[in-house]
Amino acid sequence: MKQSELAKWLKCIIIISAFIGLFLCGLIAPLLGSDAASANPELKFMFWPSLIFIWITAVPLYMALWESWLISCDISNDNSFCDQNAKRLKSISKLALCECIFYLAAIIALMALNMLHPGILLIAVLIIFISISISVTSAALSHLVEKASALKQENDLTI
């Protein structure tokens, strides 16, 4: 597969991911929240704080998607192994870790308030697992791209 073709596929996946995130955060979360609030009137006061929390946790996701977009642009320009991509992958790793910390804090807060529903716990643990997986993978790829960039620079200097 050519690099330009790979970059197009990556950009397509990034765009689809952005739309799925927008759909989930902008439509599904408010609908599920309003259904839960109407089914459990005692939890109605948690609708807006929960929705705002979901919207806040979407910010690192979209920042990571932007970094991924920039990486795919470098791939299409035949500049895959550069220090800038290593820094971007490291940034994606940190953003995923930030997402993990947000959801871990939410679990602890809900446990302290004695409001942690098993379904919410399951979803939060799944998000934490995915975030940790992305963080570790991005950190490993960052290290590899950094090493490849150093080898590339060394080769460029060799005649």
Buried (B, 14 or more C-beta within 10 A) or exposed (E): EEBEEBBBEBBEEBEEBBEEBEEEBEEEBBEEBEEBBEEEEEBBEBBEEBBEBBEEBBEBBBBBBBBBBBBBEBBBEEBBBBEEBBBBBBBBBBBBBBBBEBBBEBBEEBEEEEEBEEEBEEEBEEBBEBBBEBBEBBBEBBBEBBEBBEEBEEEEEEE
